[in-house]
């Protein structure tokens, strides 16, 4: 990854959850211009975005998700 891409990634990670999800979807869609994206994958991303927009309070912060996935308990 180039230094510019790293900096852009760091900036993107500071966005709100809904903004990051919309950005991810936009990036994913841009890939379909150069490489075919399976329709079911794109539909899944759209469904998840719609679910988040309907109930943003159900969002789990990334730090909490990582903690749960790692099996660490909250002290």
C-alpha positions in Angstrom: 0.0 0.0 0.0 1.4 3.4 -0.9 1.9 6.1 1.7 -1.0 8.1 0.2 -3.3 5.1 0.5 -2.2 4.5 4.1 -3.0 8.2 5.0 -6.3 8.0 3.2 -7.1 4.8 5.1 -6.3 6.5 8.5 -8.6 9.4 7.5 -11.4 7.0 6.5 -11.2 5.1 9.8 -12.1 8.4 11.6 -15.4 8.6 9.8 -18.7 7.7 11.5 -19.8 4.1 11.0 -22.5 5.0 8.5 -20.0 7.1 6.5 -17.4 4.2 6.5 -20.1 1.8 5.3 -21.2 4.1 2.5 -17.5 4.6 1.5 -16.9 0.8 1.5 -20.0 0.3 -0.7 -18.8 3.0 -3.1 -15.3 1.5 -3.2 -16.8 -2.0 -3.8 -19.0 -0.7 -6.6 -15.9 0.9 -8.2 -14.2 -2.5 -8.3 -17.0 -3.8 -10.4 -15.9 -1.5 -13.2 -12.6 -3.3 -13.4 -13.4 -6.7 -12.0 -16.8 -8.3 -11.9 -18.4 -8.4 -8.5 -20.8 -11.2 -7.8 -24.3 -9.8 -7.7 -25.1 -11.6 -4.4 -22.1 -9.8 -2.8 -23.2 -6.4 -3.9 -26.8 -7.2 -2.8 -25.5 -8.3 0.6 -23.5 -5.0 1.0 -26.6 -3.0 0.1 -28.8 -5.0 2.5 -26.3 -4.4 5.4 -26.2 -0.7 4.6 -30.0 -0.5 4.6 -30.1 -2.4 7.9 -27.6 0.0 9.4 -29.4 3.1 8.2 -32.7 1.7 9.6 -31.2 1.0 13.1 -27.8 2.7 13.5 -28.0 2.2 17.3 -27.4 -1.5 16.7 -23.9 -0.8 15.4 -21.1 -2.5 17.4 -17.9 -0.4 17.6 -15.0 -2.0 16.0 -12.9 -2.1 19.2 -15.7 -4.1 20.9 -16.1 -6.4 17.9 -12.3 -7.1 18.0 -12.4 -7.7 21.7 -15.2 -10.2 21.3 -13.6 -11.9 18.4 -10.3 -12.3 20.3 -12.1 -13.9 23.2 -10.9 -11.3 25.7 -13.2 -10.4 28.5 -13.8 -6.8 29.5 -12.0 -5.8 32.7 
